[in-house]
Amino acid sequence: MKYFSCIIILLLISACEPAPFYSESQIVDANGWAYDIKKDFEVEVSDTSMYYDLHLNVKHSTTYSYQNMYMKVTTSFPNKEDKTEQLNIDVAEKKGNWIGKCSNETCQIKVYLLEKFKFAEPGKYIFSFEQDGRDNPLMGIEELQLDIIKVEE
């Protein structure tokens, strides 16, 4: 009975989190993430009246060599216009402690890219991520996951 109660509580807690409008993961090659490898996430948007949150989850190994990582993020809009920005993600504190949730030899950090935004127009958006660090290939990054969540006003 005790275990059944725990399972019910966990189900209720997880039910409170909104399901993502979009969620996709992409694995990074175990031989490293080279400069010329883009991780593209294609999103079809029809409702431009809703607000959304855009999150990137980065999974890395505890053998990752740096305190942070740099990425180029390119957004391709339905009108064929592109916008590129550099993103700096801290993965460890100055003292060396990992930021995020870690278990065994893997850590995961959630990056809040955009909060409560609206898509400007309906159509296909492509979010492309490229590693922009010192090393080519960059070792220790295992997976990227892009989540887009509808936000209630």
DSSP file (Angstrom, degrees, kcal/mol; ACC not computed):
  #  RESIDUE AA STRUCTURE BP1 BP2  ACC     N-H-->O    O-->H-N    N-H-->O    O-->H-N    TCO  KAPPA ALPHA  PHI   PSI    X-CA   Y-CA   Z-CA
    1    1 A M     >        0   0    0      0, 0.0     4,-2.1     0, 0.0     5,-0.2   0.000 360.0 360.0 360.0 -37.7    0.0    0.0    0.0
    2    2 A K  H  >  +     0   0    0      1,-0.2     4,-1.7     2,-0.2     5,-0.1   0.913 360.0  45.7 -61.0 -44.2    2.9    2.3    0.8
    3    3 A Y  H  > S+     0   0    0      1,-0.2     4,-2.2     2,-0.2    -1,-0.2   0.873 109.5  55.2 -68.2 -37.3    4.4    1.9   -2.7
    4    4 A F  H  > S+     0   0    0      1,-0.2     4,-2.1     2,-0.2    -1,-0.2   0.900 107.0  50.5 -62.3 -41.1    1.0    2.4   -4.3
    5    5 A S  H  X S+     0   0    0     -4,-2.1     4,-2.3     2,-0.2    -1,-0.2   0.893 109.2  51.2 -63.6 -40.8    0.6    5.7   -2.5
    6    6 A C  H  X S+     0   0    0     -4,-1.7     4,-2.4     2,-0.2    -2,-0.2   0.906 109.3  50.3 -63.2 -41.9    4.1    6.9   -3.7
    7    7 A I  H  X S+     0   0    0     -4,-2.2     4,-2.3     2,-0.2    -2,-0.2   0.912 110.3  50.0 -63.4 -42.7    3.2    6.0   -7.3
    8    8 A I  H  X S+     0   0    0     -4,-2.1     4,-2.2     2,-0.2    -2,-0.2   0.916 110.6  49.7 -62.3 -43.6   -0.1    7.9   -7.1
    9    9 A I  H  X S+     0   0    0     -4,-2.3     4,-2.3     1,-0.2    -2,-0.2   0.917 110.9  49.5 -62.9 -43.4    1.7   11.0   -5.7
   10   10 A L  H  X S+     0   0    0     -4,-2.4     4,-2.4     1,-0.2    -1,-0.2   0.896 110.4  50.7 -63.1 -40.2    4.4   10.9   -8.4
   11   11 A L  H  X S+     0   0    0     -4,-2.3     4,-1.6     1,-0.2    -1,-0.2   0.900 110.6  49.2 -63.9 -40.5    1.7   10.6  -11.1
   12   12 A L  H  X S+     0   0    0     -4,-2.2     4,-0.8     2,-0.2    -2,-0.2   0.897 111.2  49.3 -66.6 -40.3   -0.1   13.6   -9.7
   13   13 A I  H >X S+     0   0    0     -4,-2.3     3,-0.9     1,-0.2     4,-0.5   0.932 112.9  46.3 -64.2 -45.7    3.0   15.7   -9.5
   14   14 A S  H >< S+     0   0    0     -4,-2.4     3,-0.7     1,-0.2    -1,-0.2   0.787 105.6  61.2 -70.0 -25.9    4.0   14.9  -13.1
   15   15 A A  H 3< S+     0   0    0     -4,-1.6    -1,-0.2     1,-0.2    -2,-0.2   0.722  95.0  63.7 -71.4 -20.5    0.4   15.5  -14.3
   16   16 A C  H << S+     0   0    0     -3,-0.9    -1,-0.2    -4,-0.8    -2,-0.2   0.728  84.8  86.4 -76.7 -22.1    0.7   19.2  -13.1
   17   17 A E  S << S-     0   0    0     -3,-0.7     2,-0.1    -4,-0.5     0, 0.0  -0.630  88.9-113.6 -80.0 134.7    3.5   19.9  -15.6
   18   18 A P        -     0   0    0      0, 0.0    -2,-0.1     0, 0.0    -1,-0.1  -0.406  28.3-115.3 -68.5 141.9    2.2   21.0  -19.0
   19   19 A A        -     0   0    0     -4,-0.1   131,-0.5    -2,-0.1     2,-0.0  -0.551  39.4-103.6 -72.4 138.8    2.9   18.7  -21.9
   20   20 A P        -     0   0    0      0, 0.0   129,-0.3     0, 0.0     3,-0.2  -0.340  11.9-144.2 -64.9 143.6    5.2   20.2  -24.4
   21   21 A F  S    S+     0   0    0    127,-2.3     2,-0.3     1,-0.3   128,-0.2   0.831  94.7  11.8 -67.1 -35.6    3.7   21.5  -27.7
   22   22 A Y  E     +A  148   0A   0    126,-2.0   126,-2.8    21,-0.1     2,-0.3  -0.994  69.9 168.1-144.7 137.1    6.9   20.3  -29.3
   23   23 A S  E     +A  147   0A   0     -2,-0.3     2,-0.3   124,-0.2   124,-0.2  -0.915   6.6 160.3-152.5 124.7    9.7   18.1  -27.9
   24   24 A E  E     -A  146   0A   0    122,-1.8   122,-2.5    -2,-0.3     2,-0.3  -0.996  18.9-155.7-146.1 141.2   12.5   16.5  -29.8
   25   25 A S  E     -A  145   0A   0     -2,-0.3     2,-0.4   120,-0.2   120,-0.2  -0.885   4.2-165.7-114.5 147.1   15.9   15.1  -28.8
   26   26 A Q  E     -A  144   0A   0    118,-3.0   118,-2.5    -2,-0.3     2,-0.2  -0.993  16.6-135.0-134.7 129.8   19.0   14.7  -30.9
   27   27 A I  E     -A  143   0A   0     -2,-0.4     2,-0.4   116,-0.2   116,-0.3  -0.562  14.5-136.3 -80.6 140.6   22.0   12.6  -29.9
   28   28 A V        -     0   0    0    114,-3.1     5,-0.1    -2,-0.2     4,-0.1  -0.837  35.5 -97.5 -95.8 136.7   25.5   13.9  -30.4
   29   29 A D    >   -     0   0    0     -2,-0.4     3,-2.1     3,-0.2   112,-0.1  -0.203  24.2-128.8 -54.2 137.4   28.0   11.5  -31.9
   30   30 A A  T 3  S+     0   0    0      1,-0.3   110,-0.2   109,-0.1    -1,-0.2   0.704 107.5  65.3 -62.9 -20.2   30.1    9.8  -29.2
   31   31 A N  T 3  S-     0   0    0      1,-0.3    -1,-0.3   108,-0.1     2,-0.1   0.393 120.8 -88.3 -83.2   3.4   33.2   10.8  -31.3
   32   32 A G    <   -     0   0    0     -3,-2.1     2,-0.8   109,-0.2    -1,-0.3  -0.301  39.7 -76.1 112.8 165.0   32.4   14.4  -30.5
   33   33 A W  B     -E  138   0B   0    105,-2.5   105,-2.3    -5,-0.1     2,-0.1  -0.881  48.6-155.0-104.5 105.9   30.4   17.4  -31.9
   34   34 A A    >   -     0   0    0     -2,-0.8     3,-1.6   103,-0.2    97,-0.4  -0.389  25.2-113.3 -80.7 156.9   32.2   18.8  -34.9
   35   35 A Y  T 3  S+     0   0    0      1,-0.3    -1,-0.1    95,-0.1    96,-0.1   0.847 114.4  53.9 -56.1 -37.2   31.8   22.4  -36.1
   36   36 A D  T 3  S+     0   0    0     94,-0.1     2,-0.7     2,-0.0    -1,-0.3   0.407  87.0  94.6 -85.6   4.8   30.1   21.3  -39.3
   37   37 A I    <   -     0   0    0     -3,-1.6    94,-0.5    94,-0.1     2,-0.3  -0.866  57.3-167.5-101.3 114.6   27.4   19.3  -37.6
   38   38 A K        -     0   0    0     -2,-0.7     2,-0.7    92,-0.1    92,-0.2  -0.765  16.5-144.7 -97.9 144.7   24.2   21.2  -37.0
   39   39 A K  E     -F  129   0C   0     90,-2.5    90,-1.9    -2,-0.3     2,-0.4  -0.926  26.6-166.3-107.2 105.8   21.4   19.9  -34.8
   40   40 A D  E     -F  128   0C   0     -2,-0.7     2,-0.5    88,-0.2    88,-0.2  -0.768  13.8-168.9-101.0 137.1   18.2   21.1  -36.5
   41   41 A F  E     -F  127   0C   0     86,-2.0    86,-2.6    -2,-0.4     2,-0.5  -0.978  10.1-157.5-124.2 115.6   14.7   21.1  -34.9
   42   42 A E  E     -F  126   0C   0     -2,-0.5     2,-0.4    84,-0.2    84,-0.2  -0.824  10.8-174.5 -99.5 128.0   11.8   21.8  -37.3
   43   43 A V  E     -F  125   0C   0     82,-3.2    82,-3.0    -2,-0.5     2,-0.6  -0.982  15.7-151.1-126.4 126.0    8.6   23.1  -35.7
   44   44 A E  E     -F  124   0C   0     -2,-0.4     2,-0.5    80,-0.2    80,-0.2  -0.868  19.3-167.8 -95.8 121.2    5.3   23.7  -37.6
   45   45 A V  E     +F  123   0C   0     78,-2.8    78,-2.9    -2,-0.6     3,-0.1  -0.933  25.6 156.9-115.4 128.6    3.4   26.5  -36.0
   46   46 A S        +     0   0    0     -2,-0.5     2,-0.8    76,-0.2    -1,-0.1   0.639  63.1  68.3-116.1 -29.0   -0.3   27.3  -36.7
   47   47 A D        +     0   0    0      1,-0.1    72,-0.3    74,-0.1     3,-0.3  -0.826  46.5 166.7-101.1 106.1   -1.4   29.2  -33.6
   48   48 A T        +     0   0    0     -2,-0.8    -1,-0.1     1,-0.2    -3,-0.0   0.357  68.4  72.4 -97.1   4.8    0.2   32.6  -33.3
   49   49 A S  S    S+     0   0    0     69,-0.1    -1,-0.2     2,-0.1     2,-0.1   0.651  83.0  84.8 -91.0 -16.7   -2.2   33.8  -30.6
   50   50 A M  S    S-     0   0    0     -3,-0.3    69,-0.4     1,-0.0     2,-0.3  -0.455  75.7-124.9 -85.4 156.7   -0.7   31.6  -27.9
   51   51 A Y  E     -B  151   0A   0    100,-0.7   100,-2.9    -2,-0.1     2,-0.3  -0.764  30.5-168.8 -95.3 148.8    2.3   32.3  -25.7
   52   52 A Y  E     -BC 150 117A   0     65,-2.6    65,-2.6    -2,-0.3     2,-0.4  -0.933  19.5-142.6-135.7 156.2    5.1   29.8  -25.6
   53   53 A D  E     -B  149   0A   0     96,-2.2    96,-2.3    -2,-0.3     2,-0.5  -0.956  16.4-152.4-114.1 141.2    8.3   29.0  -23.6
   54   54 A L  E     +BC 148 114A   0     60,-2.9    59,-1.7    -2,-0.4    60,-1.7  -0.965  18.7 177.0-119.3 117.7   11.4   27.7  -25.4
   55   55 A H  E     -BC 147 112A   0     92,-2.9    92,-2.8    -2,-0.5     2,-0.5  -0.931  18.0-157.1-123.7 143.4   13.8   25.5  -23.4
   56   56 A L  E     -BC 146 111A   0     55,-2.6    55,-3.2    -2,-0.4     2,-0.5  -0.985   8.2-158.7-117.6 124.0   16.9   23.6  -24.4
   57   57 A N  E     -BC 145 110A   0     88,-3.2    88,-2.2    -2,-0.5     2,-0.5  -0.903   8.3-163.6-101.4 125.7   18.0   20.7  -22.3
   58   58 A V  E     -BC 144 109A   0     51,-2.7    51,-2.3    -2,-0.5     2,-0.5  -0.942   2.5-162.5-113.0 123.7   21.7   19.8  -22.7
   59   59 A K  E     +BC 143 108A   0     84,-2.8    83,-2.9    -2,-0.5    84,-1.7  -0.915  19.5 167.5-105.4 127.9   22.9   16.4  -21.5
   60   60 A H  E     -BC 141 107A   0     47,-2.6    47,-3.2    -2,-0.5    81,-0.2  -0.936  33.4-109.2-137.3 160.1   26.7   16.1  -21.0
   61   61 A S  E >   - C   0 106A   0     79,-2.9     3,-1.5    -2,-0.3    45,-0.3  -0.462  28.5-117.2 -84.3 161.0   29.1   13.7  -19.4
   62   62 A T  T 3  S+     0   0    0     43,-1.9    44,-0.1     1,-0.3    -1,-0.1   0.483 113.0  68.7 -76.5  -1.0   31.0   14.4  -16.2
   63   63 A T  T 3   +     0   0    0     42,-0.3    -1,-0.3    77,-0.1    76,-0.1   0.386  67.8 129.9 -93.3   2.2   34.2   14.2  -18.2
   64   64 A Y    <   -     0   0    0     -3,-1.5    76,-0.1    76,-0.2    -4,-0.0  -0.370  54.6-144.5 -57.9 134.3   33.2   17.4  -20.1
   65   65 A S        +     0   0    0     74,-0.4     2,-0.3    -2,-0.0    -1,-0.1   0.501  64.5  64.1 -87.8  -6.0   36.4   19.6  -19.8
   66   66 A Y        -     0   0    0      1,-0.1     3,-0.0     2,-0.1    -2,-0.0  -0.762  69.2-132.0-124.6 164.2   35.0   23.1  -19.5
   67   67 A Q  S    S+     0   0    0     -2,-0.3    24,-2.8    24,-0.1    25,-2.0   0.707  94.6   9.7 -80.4 -23.4   32.9   25.3  -17.2
   68   68 A N  E     -G   90   0C   0     22,-0.3     2,-0.3    23,-0.2    22,-0.2  -0.842  66.3-139.2-143.4 178.4   30.8   26.5  -20.1
   69   69 A M  E     -G   89   0C   0     20,-1.9    20,-2.9    -2,-0.3     2,-0.4  -0.994  10.7-141.3-145.5 148.4   30.0   25.9  -23.7
   70   70 A Y  E     +G   88   0C   0     -2,-0.3    62,-2.9    18,-0.2     2,-0.3  -0.886  20.8 176.7-110.9 140.4   29.3   28.1  -26.7
   71   71 A M  E     -GH  87 131C   0     16,-2.5    16,-3.4    -2,-0.4     2,-0.5  -0.977  27.7-132.8-136.1 151.5   26.8   27.5  -29.4
   72   72 A K  E     -GH  86 130C   0     58,-2.6    58,-2.2    -2,-0.3     2,-0.5  -0.918  24.5-161.9 -97.0 130.9   25.6   29.3  -32.4
   73   73 A V  E     -GH  85 129C   0     12,-3.2    12,-2.4    -2,-0.5     2,-0.5  -0.967   6.3-171.9-117.3 119.4   21.8   29.3  -32.5
   74   74 A T  E     -GH  84 128C   0     54,-2.5    54,-3.0    -2,-0.5     2,-0.6  -0.947   7.1-160.8-113.6 127.8   20.1   30.1  -35.9
   75   75 A T  E     -GH  83 127C   0      8,-2.9     8,-2.0    -2,-0.5     2,-0.6  -0.937   4.7-160.1-105.8 122.3   16.4   30.6  -36.2
   76   76 A S  E     -GH  82 126C   0     50,-2.9    50,-2.0    -2,-0.6     6,-0.2  -0.914  14.1-152.1-102.5 122.6   15.0   30.2  -39.7
   77   77 A F    >   -     0   0    0      4,-3.1     3,-2.1    -2,-0.6    48,-0.1  -0.468  28.1-106.0 -92.6 162.5   11.6   31.9  -40.0
   78   78 A P  T 3  S+     0   0    0      0, 0.0    46,-0.1     0, 0.0    -1,-0.1   0.792 119.6  62.4 -58.0 -28.0    8.8   30.9  -42.4
   79   79 A N  T 3  S-     0   0    0      2,-0.1     3,-0.1     1,-0.1    44,-0.0   0.306 120.9-108.8 -81.8  11.6    9.6   34.0  -44.5
   80   80 A K  S <  S+     0   0    0     -3,-2.1     2,-0.3     1,-0.3    -1,-0.1   0.506  76.3 136.3  74.4   8.0   13.0   32.5  -45.2
   81   81 A E        -     0   0    0      2,-0.0    -4,-3.1    -5,-0.0     2,-0.4  -0.635  40.1-153.0 -83.1 144.1   14.8   35.1  -43.0
   82   82 A D  E     -G   76   0C   0     -2,-0.3     2,-0.4    -6,-0.2    -6,-0.2  -0.910  11.0-167.7-118.6 146.8   17.5   33.8  -40.6
   83   83 A K  E     -G   75   0C   0     -8,-2.0    -8,-2.9    -2,-0.4     2,-0.4  -0.990   8.6-165.9-132.9 125.2   18.7   35.2  -37.3
   84   84 A T  E     +G   74   0C   0     -2,-0.4     2,-0.3   -10,-0.2   -10,-0.2  -0.927  10.7 171.2-116.2 135.3   21.9   33.9  -35.7
   85   85 A E  E     -G   73   0C   0    -12,-2.4   -12,-3.2    -2,-0.4     2,-0.4  -0.946  31.6-118.5-135.2 156.1   23.0   34.5  -32.1
   86   86 A Q  E     -G   72   0C   0     -2,-0.3     2,-0.5   -14,-0.2   -14,-0.2  -0.821  26.5-159.1 -95.8 138.3   25.8   33.1  -29.9
   87   87 A L  E     -G   71   0C   0    -16,-3.4   -16,-2.5    -2,-0.4     2,-0.5  -0.970   5.1-162.2-119.8 128.6   24.7   31.3  -26.7
   88   88 A N  E     -G   70   0C   0     -2,-0.5     2,-0.5   -18,-0.2   -18,-0.2  -0.957   9.9-169.1-110.5 121.5   26.9   30.8  -23.7
   89   89 A I  E     -G   69   0C   0    -20,-2.9   -20,-1.9    -2,-0.5     2,-0.5  -0.949  13.5-145.6-115.4 118.3   25.8   28.0  -21.3
   90   90 A D  E     +G   68   0C   0     -2,-0.5   -22,-0.3   -22,-0.2     3,-0.1  -0.706  22.5 171.4 -78.5 127.2   27.4   27.6  -17.9
   91   91 A V        +     0   0    0    -24,-2.8     8,-2.7    -2,-0.5     2,-0.3   0.521  63.9  31.7-112.3 -11.8   27.5   23.9  -17.0
   92   92 A A  B    S-I   98   0D   0    -25,-2.0     6,-0.2     6,-0.3    -1,-0.2  -0.987  78.1-114.7-144.1 153.6   29.7   24.2  -13.9
   93   93 A E    >   -     0   0    0      4,-3.3     3,-1.9    -2,-0.3    -2,-0.1  -0.336  42.2 -99.9 -77.2 167.7   30.3   26.7  -11.1
   94   94 A K  T 3  S+     0   0    0      1,-0.3    -1,-0.1     2,-0.1   -27,-0.0   0.820 125.3  56.8 -59.5 -30.8   33.7   28.4  -10.7
   95   95 A K  T 3  S-     0   0    0      2,-0.1    -1,-0.3     1,-0.0    -2,-0.0   0.529 124.1-104.7 -79.0  -5.0   34.5   25.9   -8.0
   96   96 A G  S <  S+     0   0    0     -3,-1.9     2,-0.2     1,-0.3    -2,-0.1   0.377  73.0 140.5 101.0  -5.1   33.9   23.0  -10.4
   97   97 A N        -     0   0    0      1,-0.1    -4,-3.3    -5,-0.1    -1,-0.3  -0.543  56.1-113.0 -73.7 135.8   30.5   21.8   -9.2
   98   98 A W  B     -I   92   0D   0     -6,-0.2     2,-0.4    -2,-0.2    -6,-0.3  -0.390  21.9-137.3 -67.8 143.0   28.2   20.8  -12.0
   99   99 A I        +     0   0    0     -8,-2.7     2,-0.2    -2,-0.1    -1,-0.0  -0.792  68.9  26.1 -94.4 143.9   25.1   22.9  -12.5
  100  100 A G  S    S-     0   0    0     -2,-0.4     2,-0.5     7,-0.1     9,-0.2  -0.544 107.2 -35.8 101.9-169.7   21.9   21.0  -13.2
  101  101 A K  E     -D  108   0A   0      7,-2.5     7,-2.6    -2,-0.2     2,-0.4  -0.817  59.2-173.0 -98.2 127.4   20.8   17.5  -12.3
  102  102 A C  E     +D  107   0A   0     -2,-0.5     2,-0.3     5,-0.3     5,-0.2  -0.930  12.4 173.3-122.1 144.0   23.5   14.8  -12.3
  103  103 A S  E >   -D  106   0A   0      3,-2.8     3,-2.2    -2,-0.4     2,-0.3  -0.957  64.7 -37.9-147.5 132.1   23.4   11.0  -11.9
  104  104 A N  T 3  S-     0   0    0     -2,-0.3    -2,-0.0     1,-0.3     0, 0.0  -0.384 126.6 -19.1  55.0-113.7   26.3    8.7  -12.3
  105  105 A E  T 3  S+     0   0    0     -2,-0.3   -43,-1.9    -3,-0.1     2,-0.4   0.164 122.3  78.4-110.9  17.2   28.4   10.0  -15.2
  106  106 A T  E <   -CD  61 103A   0     -3,-2.2    -3,-2.8   -45,-0.3     2,-0.3  -0.977  52.2-170.3-132.1 140.7   25.8   12.2  -16.9
  107  107 A C  E     -CD  60 102A   0    -47,-3.2   -47,-2.6    -2,-0.4     2,-0.4  -0.925   5.7-158.9-124.7 153.1   24.4   15.7  -16.1
  108  108 A Q  E     -CD  59 101A   0     -7,-2.6    -7,-2.5    -2,-0.3     2,-0.4  -0.999   6.3-172.1-134.5 133.3   21.5   17.6  -17.6
  109  109 A I  E     -C   58   0A   0    -51,-2.3   -51,-2.7    -2,-0.4     2,-0.5  -0.978  15.9-140.9-126.6 137.8   20.9   21.3  -17.6
  110  110 A K  E     -C   57   0A   0     -2,-0.4     2,-0.5   -53,-0.2   -53,-0.2  -0.857  14.1-161.1 -99.7 127.8   17.8   23.2  -18.7
  111  111 A V  E     -C   56   0A   0    -55,-3.2   -55,-2.6    -2,-0.5     2,-1.1  -0.938  12.0-143.8-110.7 123.3   18.4   26.5  -20.5
  112  112 A Y  E     +C   55   0A   0     -2,-0.5   -57,-0.2   -57,-0.2     3,-0.1  -0.747  26.6 170.7 -87.9  99.9   15.5   28.9  -20.7
  113  113 A L  E     +     0   0A   0    -59,-1.7     2,-0.3    -2,-1.1    -1,-0.2   0.936  66.1   2.5 -78.6 -48.7   16.0   30.4  -24.2
  114  114 A L  E     -C   54   0A   0    -60,-1.7   -60,-2.9     3,-0.0     2,-0.4  -0.999  64.5-157.4-140.8 140.6   12.7   32.4  -24.4
  115  115 A E  E    S-     0   0A   0     -2,-0.3   -62,-0.2   -62,-0.2    -3,-0.0  -0.973  70.5 -11.2-121.9 133.8    9.9   32.9  -21.9
  116  116 A K  E    S+     0   0A   0     -2,-0.4     2,-0.3     1,-0.2   -63,-0.2   0.917  88.6 149.4  47.8  63.2    6.3   33.8  -22.8
  117  117 A F  E     -C   52   0A   0    -65,-2.6   -65,-2.6    -3,-0.2     2,-0.4  -0.780  38.7-134.9-118.0 164.1    6.8   34.7  -26.4
  118  118 A K        -     0   0    0     -2,-0.3     2,-0.3   -67,-0.2   -67,-0.1  -0.937  22.8-116.1-117.2 143.1    4.5   34.5  -29.5
  119  119 A F        -     0   0    0    -69,-0.4   -69,-0.0    -2,-0.4     0, 0.0  -0.611  23.3-139.0 -72.4 137.4    5.5   33.2  -32.9
  120  120 A A  S    S+     0   0    0     -2,-0.3    -1,-0.1     1,-0.2   -72,-0.1   0.840  76.4   1.8 -71.1 -34.6    5.2   36.1  -35.4
  121  121 A E  S    S-     0   0    0    -74,-0.1    -1,-0.2     2,-0.0   -76,-0.1  -0.987  80.1 -97.6-151.0 155.5    3.6   34.2  -38.2
  122  122 A P  S    S+     0   0    0      0, 0.0     2,-0.3     0, 0.0   -76,-0.2  -0.363  73.9  70.4 -71.6 157.5    2.4   30.6  -38.9
  123  123 A G  E    S-F   45   0C   0    -78,-2.9   -78,-2.8    -2,-0.0     2,-0.5  -0.871  85.0 -27.5 134.9-165.5    4.6   28.2  -40.8
  124  124 A K  E     -F   44   0C   0     -2,-0.3     2,-0.4   -80,-0.2   -80,-0.2  -0.757  48.5-171.9 -94.5 126.0    7.8   26.2  -40.4
  125  125 A Y  E     -F   43   0C   0    -82,-3.0   -82,-3.2    -2,-0.5     2,-0.5  -0.916   6.2-158.9-110.5 139.9   10.5   27.4  -38.0
  126  126 A I  E     -FH  42  76C   0    -50,-2.0   -50,-2.9    -2,-0.4     2,-0.6  -0.984   2.2-163.9-122.7 123.6   13.9   25.7  -37.8
  127  127 A F  E     -FH  41  75C   0    -86,-2.6   -86,-2.0    -2,-0.5     2,-0.4  -0.930  14.1-169.4-104.7 115.5   16.1   26.1  -34.7
  128  128 A S  E     -FH  40  74C   0    -54,-3.0   -54,-2.5    -2,-0.6     2,-0.4  -0.902   6.0-164.2-112.4 133.6   19.7   25.1  -35.5
  129  129 A F  E     +FH  39  73C   0    -90,-1.9   -90,-2.5    -2,-0.4     2,-0.4  -0.965   8.5 178.1-119.3 130.1   22.4   24.6  -32.9
  130  130 A E  E     - H   0  72C   0    -58,-2.2   -58,-2.6    -2,-0.4     2,-0.2  -0.986  32.9-116.1-127.4 139.5   26.1   24.4  -33.8
  131  131 A Q  E     - H   0  71C   0    -94,-0.5   -60,-0.3   -97,-0.4   -94,-0.1  -0.548  29.1-178.5 -73.3 142.4   28.9   24.0  -31.3
  132  132 A D        +     0   0    0    -62,-2.9   -61,-0.2    -2,-0.2    -1,-0.1  -0.145  35.8 122.0-135.4  37.2   31.1   27.1  -31.2
  133  133 A G  S    S-     0   0    0      2,-0.3   -64,-0.1   -63,-0.3     5,-0.0  -0.081  75.7 -91.6 -92.4-167.7   33.8   26.2  -28.7
  134  134 A R  S    S+     0   0    0     -2,-0.0     2,-0.3     3,-0.0    -1,-0.0   0.827 100.7  68.8 -75.0 -34.8   37.6   25.9  -28.7
  135  135 A D  S    S-     0   0    0      4,-0.1    -2,-0.3  -101,-0.0     3,-0.2  -0.662  73.4-136.0 -97.2 142.3   37.7   22.2  -29.6
  136  136 A N  S    S+     0   0    0      1,-0.4  -102,-0.1    -2,-0.3     2,-0.1  -0.900 100.6  25.6-135.0 106.9   36.8   20.6  -32.9
  137  137 A P  S    S-     0   0    0      0, 0.0     2,-0.5     0, 0.0    -1,-0.4   0.511  94.5-143.0 -82.8 159.3   35.3   18.1  -32.2
  138  138 A L  B     -E   33   0B   0   -105,-2.3  -105,-2.5    -3,-0.2     3,-0.4  -0.775  18.8-150.1 -87.2 123.7   33.9   19.1  -28.8
  139  139 A M        +     0   0    0     -2,-0.5   -74,-0.4  -107,-0.2     3,-0.1  -0.688  66.0  36.4 -97.5 147.9   33.8   16.0  -26.5
  140  140 A G  S    S+     0   0    0      1,-0.3   -79,-2.9    -2,-0.3     2,-0.5   0.229  75.0 116.2 103.3 -13.1   31.4   15.3  -23.7
  141  141 A I  E     + B   0  60A   0     -3,-0.4    -1,-0.3   -81,-0.2   -81,-0.3  -0.796  34.4 172.6 -87.7 127.5   28.1   16.7  -25.0
  142  142 A E  E     -     0   0A   0    -83,-2.9  -114,-3.1    -2,-0.5     2,-0.3   0.787  51.9  -0.3-107.3 -35.6   25.7   13.8  -25.4
  143  143 A E  E     -AB  27  59A   0    -84,-1.7   -84,-2.8  -116,-0.3     2,-0.4  -0.995  45.9-152.5-160.5 146.6   22.3   15.1  -26.3
  144  144 A L  E     -AB  26  58A   0   -118,-2.5  -118,-3.0    -2,-0.3     2,-0.4  -0.980  14.1-171.9-120.1 138.2   20.2   18.2  -27.0
  145  145 A Q  E     -AB  25  57A   0    -88,-2.2   -88,-3.2    -2,-0.4     2,-0.5  -0.992   7.6-157.8-131.8 126.3   16.5   18.4  -26.4
  146  146 A L  E     -AB  24  56A   0   -122,-2.5  -122,-1.8    -2,-0.4     2,-0.4  -0.902  11.7-174.1-104.1 126.5   14.3   21.3  -27.5
  147  147 A D  E     -AB  23  55A   0    -92,-2.8   -92,-2.9    -2,-0.5     2,-0.5  -0.974   9.6-170.4-120.7 133.2   11.0   21.8  -25.7
  148  148 A I  E     -AB  22  54A   0   -126,-2.8  -127,-2.3    -2,-0.4  -126,-2.0  -0.991  13.7-168.9-120.9 122.3    8.3   24.3  -26.7
  149  149 A I  E     - B   0  53A   0    -96,-2.3   -96,-2.2    -2,-0.5     2,-0.3  -0.926  21.7-125.4-118.3 131.7    5.6   24.6  -24.1
  150  150 A K  E     - B   0  52A   0   -131,-0.5     2,-0.5    -2,-0.4   -98,-0.3  -0.559  28.4-148.1 -71.0 136.3    2.3   26.4  -24.5
  151  151 A V  E     - B   0  51A   0   -100,-2.9  -100,-0.7    -2,-0.3     2,-0.3  -0.916   6.6-133.0-112.2 130.7    1.8   28.9  -21.6
  152  152 A E              0   0    0     -2,-0.5  -102,-0.0     1,-0.1  -100,-0.0  -0.623 360.0 360.0 -77.3 138.0   -1.5   29.9  -20.2
  153  153 A E              0   0    0     -2,-0.3    -1,-0.1  -102,-0.0    -2,-0.0   0.489 360.0 360.0 -71.3 360.0   -2.0   33.6  -19.8
